[in-house]
Amino acid sequence: MPTLRHVMQVNAASCLGFGALFAVAPGVVAQALGTPPVWLILALGVGLIGNGLHLILASRRAKLRPDEVIWFSIGDLAWFLGSMGLLAAQLWVTTPLGVGLTWAVALGVVTLGLTQLWMLGQGAAGVSSGIYLRQILRTWLSMKLWVKIWLFFLNGVFLWAFTLVPSDFARVTLIGYVACGPVLLAFAFRMGGLSRAAGWGHLIPWVPMVAWWLIDGIDTPYKALLLASTLICLAFDLFDVARYHKGDRALIGALA
């Protein structure tokens, strides 16, 4: 059965493989993606090689360090969010091949990061995968009814953006919508359920998305509804994150 060490080693192999490709053939990679600076591809390659070597070292320790595992997973999430940002902005990744490769690599990288956090959280809880999953699901189901109704409405408003495809507004909105999922899961997997810290799952990808909306212009009733709904959600998230950092760190199912 795969262990956390195995996942870290797969992550290391991925970093070393892509790092070597980026370092040896930065021009070819840049051309395949679109218009990224060659120097940036080369720098990413060197950084990935260093990260891969660190992953190998960390995975071979007699006792794994949770802070290192979290660090690597944050890096995986940052790669995913950065990729989503480039795709949303249509910056540097401009070819069909580049778009497809960016999506594929981003999803693979974030899967490794989430798997590391899941295994770290499950190991700390000392329970089976099935019990850990039920614990996480319980926190989702423990949300108050009005919160569930609100989230159902909010998701519906976001998904209505599909009717605007292939506009720039639809692309940015739907990529922002997708981007929050792995961040929410990262907090849930690490902590064994939802807590007030999950507010970061919306704040990190949606604040720049809202900024882009405002620059682009809110010129239809739908855009106005989406903006208002998102701002209300972000206000709730700011409140939750502030409470979390003040010490309110209980899982939702455990809240009084």
Backbone as a ProteinNet text record, in pm:
[ID]
protein_1_A
[PRIMARY]
MPTLRHVMQVNAASCLGFGALFAVAPGVVAQALGTPPVWLILALGVGLIGNGLHLILASRRAKLRPDEVIWFSIGDLAWFLGSMGLLAAQLWVTTPLGVGLTWAVALGVVTLGLTQLWMLGQGAAGVSSGIYLRQILRTWLSMKLWVKIWLFFLNGVFLWAFTLVPSDFARVTLIGYVACGPVLLAFAFRMGGLSRAAGWGHLIPWVPMVAWWLIDGIDTPYKALLLASTLICLAFDLFDVARYHKGDRALIGALA
[TERTIARY]
84.7	0	88.6	57.1	138.9	140.1	253.4	268.5	300.3	303.1	338.1	477.2	568	703.5	699	618.2	608.4	555.5	453.4	395.2	498.7	572.9	678.2	784.8	815.5	915.4	863.3	734.6	674.7	678.7	648.6	654.7	796.6	893.4	1033.9	1069.3	1026	1054.8	992.4	871	804.3	882.8	925.7	1002.6	1134	1203.4	1332.5	1316	1210.8	1187.8	1156.3	1059	1023.4	1136.5	1205	1314.8	1425.7	1459.1	1562.8	1520.3	1392.5	1342.2	1350	1305.2	1305.7	1448.5	1540.2	1677.6	1755.5	1728.8	1804.4	1749	1617.2	1555.8	1453.9	1495.7	1400	1335.7	1412.7	1357.5	1247.1	1267.6	1165.9	1039.3	1055.1	938.9	864.6	939.8	877.8	798.8	854.5	786	660.4	664.3	547.8	434.7	471.4	369.7	311.6	396.2	348.4	455.4	445.5	537	604.4	625.6	693	840.2	900.7	1043.7	1126.4	1224.1	1309.1	1380.9	1424.6	1495.8	1408.4	1276.5	1185.3	1172	1164.6	1157.3	1283.6	1398.5	1525.6	1529.2	1482.3	1481.3	1388.1	1272.7	1180.3	1243.6	1317.7	1383.5	1482.5	1563.9	1661.3	1588.7	1481.7	1405.8	1340.6	1287	1224.1	1326.2	1444.9	1549.3	1583.7	1598.5	1626.8	1515.1	1390.4	1276.2	1270.6	1303.4	1303.3	1407.6	1525.6	1630.7	1591.2	1527.7	1481	1374.2	1284.8	1182.1	1243.8	1346.6	1413.2	1473.3	1543.6	1604	1497.4	1389.8	1284.2	1216.8	1197.6	1128.6	1212.1	1343	1433	1467.1	1408.5	1433.6	1374.5	1438	1386.2	1243.7	1218.3	1084.6	1050.1	940.6	901.3	865	898.5	868	740	635.6	509.6	526.5	613.8	630.9	688.6	775.4	830.2	722.2	641.3	533.6	437.8	403.8	314.8	380.6	508.8	581.6	574.7	600.2	594.7	452.9	353.4	214.8	174.9	224.4	199.4	260.8	379.8	441.6	358.4	302	216.9	91.9	31.6	-86.6	-51.3	66	108.7	129.2	185.3	202.2	65.4	-28.8	-163.4	-228.2	-224.7	-289.1	-219.4	-86.5	-14.7	-52.4	-67.2	-108.4	-248.1	-339.6	-474.5	-473.8	-388.3	-378.2	-330.6	-230.3	-181	-288.2	-362.5	-467.9	-580.9	-616.5	-724.3	-685.1	-560.2	-513.4	-465.2	-458.1	-401.5	-263	-183.9	-48.9	52.9	133.7	243.8	197.5	94	43.9	-63.3	-24.6	-112.7	-138.9	-70.9	-93.9	-189.9	-265	-353.5	-276.9	-157.2	-74.9	-34.7	5.1	45.3	-67.4	-187.3	-303.4	-331.2	-329.4	-355.9	-250.8	-124.7	-17	-23	-54.6	-61.9	-171.5	-288.5	-396.8	-354.9	-296.6	-260.5	-157	-52.9	52.2	-1.4	-81.7	-136.6	-222.7	-306.7	-392.4	-309.9	-206.5	-121.1	-45.7	7.8	84.3	-4.7	-123.5	-209.8	-262.5	-277.9	-319.3	-213.7	-87.4	20	20.4	3.2	1.8	-112.8	-231.8	-348.5	-332.5	-273.7	-251.9	-155.8	-53.1	40.2	-30.9	-115.5	-187.4	-287	-353.4	-446.8	-373.4	-261	-187	-128.6	-85	-31.5	-141.5	-258.5	-369.2	-421.8	-435	-484.4	-388	-257.5	-158.7	-161.7	-179	-185	-310.1	-420.1	-545	-540	-454.5	-440.5	-562.2	-631.3	-751.1	-735.8	-828.1	-825.9	-873.5	-850.1	-893.5	-1044.9	-1117.2	-1263.1	-1314.8	-1257.9	-1300	-1262.4	-1144.7	-1100.6	-1191.9	-1230.6	-1321.6	-1456.5	-1508	-1638.1	-1629.2	-1514.2	-1495	-1501.2	-1436.6	-1437.6	-1578.2	-1644.6	-1780	-1876.2	-1854	-1942.7	-1939.4	-1820.1	-1812.4	-1886.7	-1884.1	-1961.4	-2110.5	-2153.9	-2295.8	-2342.7	-2248.3	-2284.4	-2310	-2285.9	-2312.5	-2461.4	-2492.1	-2630.7	-2706.4	-2837.5	-2918.6	-2907.8	-2909.3	-2904.9	-2771.7	-2664	-2534.2	-2535.8	-2596.2	-2605.2	-2686.8	-2797.8	-2880.8	-2803.9	-2732.5	-2653	-2546.2	-2474.9	-2370.5	-2428.2	-2544.2	-2610.7	-2642.5	-2695.1	-2725.6	-2599.1	-2493.4	-2368.7	-2307.3	-2308	-2254.9	-2335.6	-2466.7	-2551.1	-2521.4	-2499.2	-2467.2	-2334.7	-2235.2	-2106.7	-2120.7	-2192.1	-2203.2	-2281.5	-2361.7	-2434.3	-2337.1	-2212.4	-2111.8	-2086.1	-2122.1	-2107.2	-2187.4	-2295.1	-2377.3	-2305.8	-2195.8	-2122	-1997.2	-1970.6	-1855.4	-1872.7	-1767.4	-1625.4	-1573.9	-1650.6	-1607.5	-1494	-1420.1	-1313.6	-1370.3	-1487.8	-1549.2	-1578.6	-1630.8	-1660.4	-1533.2	-1427.6	-1301.4	-1245.8	-1236.5	-1180.9	-1267.3	-1398.9	-1490.5	-1485	-1488.9	-1492.6	-1358	-1248.4	-1118	-1104.6	-1152.3	-1150.5	-1235.6	-1349.5	-1439.1	-1369.9	-1304.7	-1234.7	-1115.7	-1048.4	-924.9	-947.6	-1067.5	-1088.2	-1102.5	-1142.9	-1167.7	-1048.5	-931.4	-815.9	-771.4	-787.7	-746.8	-838.2	-968.4	-1062.5	-1029.8	-1000.8	-968.3	-838.5	-743.3	-614.8	-636	-718.4	-744.9	-821.8	-919.6	-999.7	-916.1	-830.9	-748.9	-647.8	-588.1	-486.3	-547.2	-666	-725.4	-828.7	-862.3	-961.9	-1103.7	-1124.8	-1258.6	-1252.7	-1369.3	-1376.9	-1366.9	-1289.2	-1281.3	-1294.9	-1285.9	-1297.5	-1182.1	-1072.3	-958.3	-993.4	-1101.1	-1140.6	-1176.7	-1199.3	-1226.5	-1115.6	-992.5	-881.4	-903.7	-980.7	-1006.4	-1077.6	-1156.1	-1220.5	-1136.8	-1078.8	-1007.5	-888	-811.4	-688.3	-716.4	-807.8	-830.1	-933	-1024.7	-1135.8	-1107.7	-1018.1	-987.3	-928.8	-828.1	-780.9	-885.9	-971.9	-1078.5	-1175.1	-1213	-1303.2	-1236.6	-1107.1	-1035.1	-1041.3	-1025.9	-1033.8	-1174.5	-1277.4	-1415	-1433.9	-1387.3	-1408.3	-1334.5	-1215	-1139.9	-1208.9	-1257.8	-1323.6	-1456.8	-1525.5	-1652.5	-1770.7	-1860	-1982.4	-2096.4	-2127.9	-2219.4	-2346	-2372.3	-2496.6	-2554.2	-2684.2	-2743.6	-2679.2	-2644.8	-2581.7	-2447.7	-2365	-2234.9	-2251.9	-2353.2	-2378.5	-2420.4	-2504.4	-2547.1	-2429.2	-2345	-2227.9	-2131.4	-2109.2	-2020.4	-2075.4	-2204.1	-2263.8	-2257.4	-2289.8	-2287.4	-2147.3	-2048.7	-1910.5	-1859.2	-1894.2	-1850.7	-1911.8	-2036.7	-2099.3	-2024.4	-1992.6	-1918.6	-1782.6	-1712.7	-1580.2	-1587.7	-1695.9	-1713.7	-1726.9	-1807.7	-1817.7	-1680.3	-1606.4	-1475.5	-1378	-1378.4	-1291	-1323.6	-1452.8	-1495.3	-1445.4	-1461.7	-1419	-1268.3	-1192.8	-1047.1	-998.6	-1061.3	-1023.6	-1050.8	-1168.6	-1200	-1100.3	-1061.7	-966.5	-832.7	-783.7	-652.5	-657.7	-777.9	-792	-804.5	-804.3	-804.3	-923.9	-1023.6	-1142.6	-1111.3	-1050.6	-998.6	-1070	-1184.8	-1261.7	-1314.5	-1329.7	-1394	-1542.5	-1602.9	-1742.4	-1834.2	-1813.4	-1899	-1885	-1776.1	-1752	-1791.6	-1835.1	-1872.2	-1997.6	-2002.1	-2118.7	-2237.8
-119.4	0	124.9	223.6	345.4	416.3	471.8	547.2	692.1	774.6	915.7	928	841.6	845.5	818.6	721.4	688.6	806.5	873.5	988.3	1099.8	1123.1	1225	1189.4	1061.4	1019.6	1034	1007.2	1031.8	1181.4	1261.3	1406.3	1450	1388.7	1420.5	1385.6	1267.8	1226.4	1323	1368.7	1464.8	1595.1	1645.1	1769.7	1755.6	1644.9	1625	1609	1537.5	1518	1648.3	1722.6	1849.5	1951.5	1946.6	2038.7	2018.1	1892.2	1862.3	1909	1884.9	1928.1	2080.2	2150.7	2297	2352.4	2286.6	2336.3	2305.3	2189.9	2147.9	2211.6	2224.3	2275.7	2385.7	2493.3	2598.8	2664.5	2678.1	2739.3	2656.2	2525.3	2435	2438.4	2436.3	2441	2572.5	2683.7	2814.6	2822.2	2768.6	2770.9	2686.7	2571.3	2484.1	2550.5	2624.2	2687.5	2811.8	2889.1	3013.4	3120	3211.4	3324.5	3350	3248.8	3277.3	3309.7	3392.5	3421.2	3293.6	3275.7	3156.6	3152.6	3269.8	3273.1	3223.8	3251.1	3206.7	3054.5	2996	2849.8	2787	2845.7	2795.6	2806.5	2920	2939.6	2840.1	2817	2718.4	2579.7	2548.6	2419.1	2399.8	2500.7	2492.2	2478.5	2556.3	2549	2413.2	2355	2223	2115.7	2125.8	2027.6	2038	2160.4	2177.9	2124.1	2149	2098.9	1946.8	1889.4	1743.2	1679.6	1738	1685.4	1698.2	1809.5	1827.4	1724.2	1696.1	1594.1	1457.2	1422.1	1293.5	1287.7	1394.3	1399.8	1388.2	1463.9	1463.4	1327	1260.4	1131.4	1019.4	1041.6	938.7	959.2	1059.7	1080	965	934	827.2	859.5	985.8	1030.3	1152	1141.6	1252.1	1375.2	1490.7	1616.5	1675.8	1689.4	1745	1881.1	1965.6	2098.8	2090.8	1993.7	1977.9	1929.4	1835.3	1784.2	1898	1978.8	2093	2191.4	2214.1	2305.1	2258	2129.3	2076.7	2087.7	2062.7	2070.1	2212.9	2308.8	2449.6	2484	2431	2452.5	2395	2276.5	2214.8	2299.2	2348.2	2433.4	2565.5	2620.1	2744.3	2724.6	2610.3	2579.9	2573.5	2506	2494.6	2631.7	2712.5	2843.3	2935.4	2926.7	3005.9	2967.9	2837.9	2790.2	2840	2834.2	2883.4	3033.8	3106.4	3249.4	3279.8	3205.9	3225.6	3192.9	3084.4	3045.6	3147.8	3197.4	3295.7	3425.5	3467.2	3592.3	3576.8	3452.7	3422.7	3485.8	3469.9	3524.5	3413.8	3427.9	3337.9	3202.7	3142.5	3013.5	3043.9	3039.8	3089.8	2990.2	2876.1	2776.8	2669.2	2605.3	2495.3	2385.8	2351.9	2250.6	2300.1	2425.9	2481.4	2482.4	2517.9	2518	2377.7	2279.5	2140.9	2089.3	2116.2	2069.9	2139.2	2267.2	2341.2	2286	2258.8	2197.2	2060.2	1977.1	1840.5	1841.3	1921.7	1925.8	1984.6	2090.8	2153.8	2056.5	1979.9	1883.5	1770.7	1726.6	1622.5	1669.5	1791	1845.9	1865.3	1923.6	1949.8	1819.4	1716.3	1585.8	1529.5	1543.3	1497.4	1576.9	1708.5	1790.4	1755.6	1735.3	1699.6	1560.9	1468	1333.7	1337.2	1419.9	1433.2	1486.4	1586.8	1643.7	1543.9	1468	1364.9	1262.9	1211.5	1109	1164.1	1289.8	1352.2	1366.3	1415.1	1432.2	1300.2	1203.5	1071.5	1006	1018.3	959.5	1023.9	1156.5	1225	1184.9	1159.9	1120	974.8	894.4	754.5	669.6	700.5	625.2	575.9	487.6	436.2	542.9	517.5	612.5	630.9	521.4	529.5	615.1	596.3	676	821.9	845.9	984.2	1054.3	982.4	1039.6	1071.9	980.2	1005.4	1125.1	1140.8	1254.3	1385.8	1386.8	1507.7	1536	1431.3	1449.5	1496.8	1451.2	1492	1643	1702.2	1846.8	1921	1866.6	1927.3	1917.7	1800	1778.7	1853.6	1892.9	1960.8	2110.1	2160.6	2302.4	2331.9	2450.5	2489.8	2491.9	2471.4	2461.6	2587.2	2704	2827.8	2841	2786.5	2790.2	2699.4	2581.3	2490.1	2552.9	2616.7	2681.7	2794.7	2873.6	2983	2931.7	2824.1	2769.7	2709.4	2647.2	2594	2708.7	2818.3	2935.3	2992.6	3008.2	3066.9	2983.1	2852	2764.2	2777.4	2787.8	2803.6	2933	3042.7	3170.4	3159.8	3095.4	3079.4	2994.3	2884.2	2792.2	2852.8	2955.3	3023.1	3087.6	3106.6	3165.6	3078.5	2950.2	2863.8	2917.2	2989.3	3043.6	3154.9	3206.8	3315.5	3267.5	3137.1	3081.3	3111.4	3157	3160.7	3300.4	3382	3517.7	3516.4	3627.2	3641.1	3633.7	3694.1	3693.7	3550.8	3468.8	3329.3	3253.4	3275.5	3204.3	3237.1	3365.1	3405.8	3355.1	3366.5	3326.5	3176.5	3097.8	2953.3	2899.4	2957.3	2914.8	2953	3071.8	3110.9	3019	2977	2884.8	2750.6	2699.9	2571.7	2582.6	2695.4	2710.5	2700.2	2736.9	2735.2	2593	2497.5	2361.2	2296.1	2289.2	2226	2295.6	2429	2499	2459.6	2451.4	2407	2264.3	2177.3	2039.1	2030	2116.4	2113.2	2135.5	2233.7	2259.3	2143.1	2090.4	1980.5	1855.1	1822.5	1701.9	1713.2	1830.5	1846.4	1843.5	1903.9	1919.5	1812.8	1729.7	1626.5	1677.9	1787.1	1843.5	1993	2053	2196.6	2274.1	2379.5	2473.4	2613.2	2713	2850.3	2887.6	2813.6	2840.3	2817.5	2742.5	2715.1	2842.2	2951.5	3077.9	3118.3	3076.3	3105.5	3041.7	2934	2866.6	2954	3049.6	3146.4	3273.1	3319.2	3446.9	3445.3	3336.8	3333.3	3345.2	3264.3	3277.3	3383.6	3418	3504.5	3652.6	3693.7	3837.1	3889.5	3823.8	3872.9	3859.6	3757.9	3742.5	3861.3	3900.6	4015.2	4142.3	4157.3	4274.8	4280.2	4164	4160.4	4196.8	4145.7	4181.6	4332.3	4396.4	4540.1	4618.4	4572.9	4638.8	4616.7	4495.6	4462.5	4535.1	4553.9	4625.8	4535	4582.9	4509.7	4574.1	4516.1	4581.8	4502.5	4396	4320.3	4284.9	4257.6	4216.8	4091	3995.7	3873	3902.9	3985	4018.1	4089.2	4176.8	4247.3	4149.2	4051.2	3950.4	3865.9	3826	3744.3	3821.9	3948.4	4030.3	4045.6	4076.2	4094.8	3965.6	3853	3723.9	3688.6	3713.9	3681.6	3770.6	3898.5	3989.2	3949.8	3906.7	3859.1	3736.6	3643.9	3523.4	3559	3651.5	3690.1	3759.9	3832	3894.4	3787.3	3683.6	3570.8	3506.1	3490	3424.5	3506.2	3636.7	3722.2	3709.2	3704	3686.9	3553.6	3447.4	3314.6	3306.9	3360.9	3356.5	3435.9	3551.5	3631.4	3554.9	3487.9	3407.4	3293.3	3230.6	3119.6	3166.4	3277.7	3324.6	3384.7	3407.8	3450	3331.3	3208.7	3089.8	2998.4	3036.7	2952.8	2850.1	2738.3	2642.3	2507.2	2502.9	2378	2342.5	2213.5	2170.1	2205	2221.2	2266.7	2175.3	2045.1	1951.4	1961.7	2026.7	2037.2	2174.3	2264.8	2398.6	2393.2	2473.8	2474.7	2539.8
0	0	0	-86.2	-90	45	78.3	202	167.8	271.3	251	190.1	233.4	177.1	26.2	-14.5	-157	-237.3	-184.8	-255.4	-267.1	-160.7	-166.1	-269.4	-282.4	-380.3	-523.2	-543.7	-675.4	-706.3	-606.9	-623.6	-658.6	-591.4	-619.9	-763.9	-808.9	-946.4	-1047.4	-1016.2	-1103.6	-1110.7	-994.6	-990.5	-1066.8	-1044.4	-1110.2	-1261.3	-1301.7	-1444.8	-1516.3	-1463.7	-1527.1	-1510.7	-1394.8	-1373.9	-1475.6	-1502.8	-1601.1	-1740.5	-1774.6	-1905.9	-1919.4	-1816.3	-1820.5	-1826.2	-1754.8	-1748.8	-1876.3	-1936.4	-2055.2	-2182.1	-2191	-2314.5	-2284	-2219.3	-2184.7	-2306	-2414.7	-2535	-2596.9	-2600	-2657.3	-2573.7	-2440.7	-2351.7	-2369.2	-2375.1	-2391.4	-2521.5	-2628.5	-2757.7	-2754.7	-2685.4	-2677.8	-2597.7	-2493.8	-2409.3	-2474.5	-2541.5	-2601.4	-2598	-2498	-2496	-2360.4	-2277.8	-2150.1	-2174.4	-2087.6	-2101.9	-2083.3	-2167.5	-2159	-2024.7	-1976.6	-1849.1	-1734	-1744	-1639.2	-1639.4	-1757.8	-1767.7	-1709.9	-1742.3	-1689.2	-1536.3	-1483.7	-1338.2	-1270.8	-1332.6	-1277.4	-1277	-1382.1	-1389.3	-1276	-1250.9	-1141.6	-1007.8	-989.2	-865	-844.8	-953.6	-943.1	-908.4	-965	-930.8	-782.7	-732.9	-591	-503.6	-543.9	-467	-469.8	-586	-596.5	-506.4	-502.6	-415.4	-268.2	-233.9	-96.8	-61.5	-157.2	-134.6	-108.8	-184.9	-164.3	-24.6	12.8	145.4	254.3	239.7	341.8	351.8	237.6	238	298.3	309.4	361.5	508.7	570.1	712.4	792.4	904.5	990	1035.1	1063	1100.2	1016.8	940.8	854.2	937	884.7	952.3	892.9	972.2	920.1	854.2	911.1	853.4	712.7	687.2	552.7	456	499	413.5	377.7	477	452.5	356.5	373.7	285.6	140.6	117.9	-18.8	-75.9	6.8	-40.3	-72.4	7	-24.5	-160.2	-186.2	-315.9	-429.3	-408.4	-510.3	-535.3	-427.8	-442	-510.5	-477.2	-540.4	-690.6	-729.6	-872.7	-940.5	-876	-932.8	-947.8	-841.8	-846.3	-946.2	-952	-1050.3	-1192.4	-1216.1	-1348.5	-1383.5	-1284.7	-1308.5	-1338.6	-1268	-1292.8	-1434.4	-1481.5	-1617.7	-1720.8	-1696.4	-1790.2	-1791.3	-1673.1	-1665.6	-1735.9	-1715.7	-1774.1	-1918.3	-1965.2	-2097.3	-2111.3	-2005.3	-2000.4	-2024.7	-2127.9	-2161.8	-2215	-2155.7	-2205.4	-2309.1	-2436	-2542.4	-2654.1	-2654.7	-2759.6	-2708.8	-2798.4	-2754.6	-2680.7	-2731.6	-2663.9	-2525.6	-2517.1	-2389.1	-2287.8	-2331.9	-2242.1	-2190.8	-2281.6	-2241.1	-2144.6	-2173.8	-2086.2	-1950.2	-1950.1	-1824	-1734.7	-1792.6	-1715.2	-1661.3	-1748	-1708.2	-1595.9	-1612	-1510.2	-1380.5	-1390	-1269.6	-1190.4	-1259.1	-1190.2	-1128.8	-1199.1	-1143.4	-1020.6	-1027.9	-915.8	-793.6	-813.4	-698.2	-638.6	-721	-668.8	-574.2	-611.4	-523.7	-391.9	-402.2	-281.2	-188.6	-245.6	-163.6	-102.1	-177.3	-124.7	-6	-15.6	96.5	220.7	203.1	317.2	375.1	287.9	334.8	421.6	370.5	444.4	573.1	570.4	691.5	796.6	754.7	847.8	900.1	810.8	852.4	950	920.9	1011.2	1148.2	1152.1	1280.8	1358.2	1285.4	1351.6	1397.8	1335.1	1374	1343.4	1232.2	1194.9	1051.6	1011.4	874.9	777.1	648.3	545.4	547.9	567	568.9	683.1	800.6	916.5	896.7	841.9	819.6	719.2	614.9	515.2	577.5	658.3	723.4	818.1	883.5	972.7	894.8	778.7	696	643.2	593.8	540.9	648.7	773.1	881.6	902.2	884.7	903.5	792.8	671.7	563.4	592.6	638.1	665.1	789.5	876.1	1000.2	981.4	860.7	838.2	857.1	905.6	926.8	794.8	801.9	680.8	595.2	659.4	580.8	507.2	567	500.4	377.5	390.2	275.8	162.8	198.3	96.5	29.1	110.5	56	-39.9	-1.3	-86.9	-215.3	-205.8	-325.4	-421.6	-367.3	-449.7	-511.6	-430.7	-479.4	-591.2	-573.7	-678.3	-806.6	-792.7	-910.4	-985	-910	-973.5	-1049.3	-989.6	-1057.5	-1183.7	-1172.4	-1286.1	-1402	-1374.2	-1482.4	-1581	-1538.5	-1626.9	-1749.4	-1742	-1859.3	-1977.4	-1950.8	-2060	-2134.7	-2076.8	-2140.7	-2213.4	-2209.8	-2281.9	-2430.3	-2503.5	-2465.8	-2430.1	-2364.2	-2332.1	-2229.4	-2222.9	-2124	-1982.7	-1962.5	-1829.8	-1784.8	-1874	-1839.5	-1807.7	-1886	-1862.2	-1724.9	-1692.9	-1564.2	-1448.9	-1464.3	-1357.5	-1331.2	-1435.6	-1417.6	-1369.2	-1415	-1364.6	-1217.8	-1180.6	-1039.4	-954.1	-1009.6	-939.4	-915.7	-1018.5	-1006.4	-911.1	-913.5	-835.8	-686	-638.9	-493.5	-439.1	-524.6	-477.8	-409.7	-476.3	-411.7	-283.8	-275.6	-153.5	-37.8	-64.1	38.7	83.9	-13.9	18.8	99	67.8	139.2	288.8	323.7	465.1	527.7	454.7	508.9	528.5	431.5	440.7	553.6	569.9	673.8	813.3	827.7	960	993.5	896.9	922.1	916.2	845.4	831.5	810.8	795.5	772.8	903.5	900.4	1011.5	952.7	1038.7	989.5	896.7	902.1	813.8	667.7	642.2	504.2	428.6	501.1	433.5	338	368.3	276.9	139.8	135.7	9	-91.5	-43.1	-132.2	-147.1	-37.2	-39.9	-135.3	-134.5	-214.3	-364	-421.3	-565.5	-604.5	-513.8	-554.7	-540.8	-452	-441.7	-573.3	-632.7	-763.1	-872.5	-864	-962.7	-957	-835.5	-819.4	-871.2	-845	-894.9	-1046.8	-1111.6	-1258.3	-1304.1	-1236.2	-1272.1	-1270.7	-1164.5	-1149.1	-1257.8	-1293.4	-1400.5	-1534.8	-1556.2	-1682.7	-1696.4	-1584.3	-1587.3	-1556.8	-1471.6	-1437.4	-1516.7	-1631.7	-1725.2	-1755	-1679.1	-1696.4	-1560.3	-1553.8	-1425.3	-1368.8	-1457	-1407.1	-1341	-1404.8	-1347.5	-1213.5	-1204.9	-1078.9	-969.3	-1003.9	-907.1	-862.4	-956.8	-923.2	-833.8	-866.1	-784.2	-643.1	-631	-498.2	-417.8	-480.6	-410.8	-364.9	-450.6	-416.1	-303.2	-305.9	-199.5	-65.3	-66.4	57.6	109.6	18.6	57.2	115.2	49.9	98.3	234.2	258.3	390.1	498.3	470.8	563.7	584.2	473.7	482.4	566.3	548.8	629.6	778	809	947.9	1002.4	924.1	969.6	988.7	893.2	902.4	1022.7	1047.4	1163.9	1292.8	1300	1418.3	1435.9	1324.1	1330.6	1387.4	1338.1	1382.5	1522.7	1574.5	1713.6	1808.3	1750.7	1834.6	1819.5	1737.9	1718.6	1610.7	1648.2	1550.8	1554	1614.1	1619.3	1481	1455	1332.2	1339.2	1221.8	1218.2	1295.4	1285.6	1356.3	1506.7	1552.6	1695.3	1749.8	1659.4	1704.4	1788.1	1890.1	1980.6	1912
[MASK]
++++++++++++++++++++++++++++++++++++++++++++++++++++++++++++++++++++++++++++++++++++++++++++++++++++++++++++++++++++++++++++++++++++++++++++++++++++++++++++++++++++++++++++++++++++++++++++++++++++++++++++++++++++++++++++++++++++++++++++++++++++++++++++++++

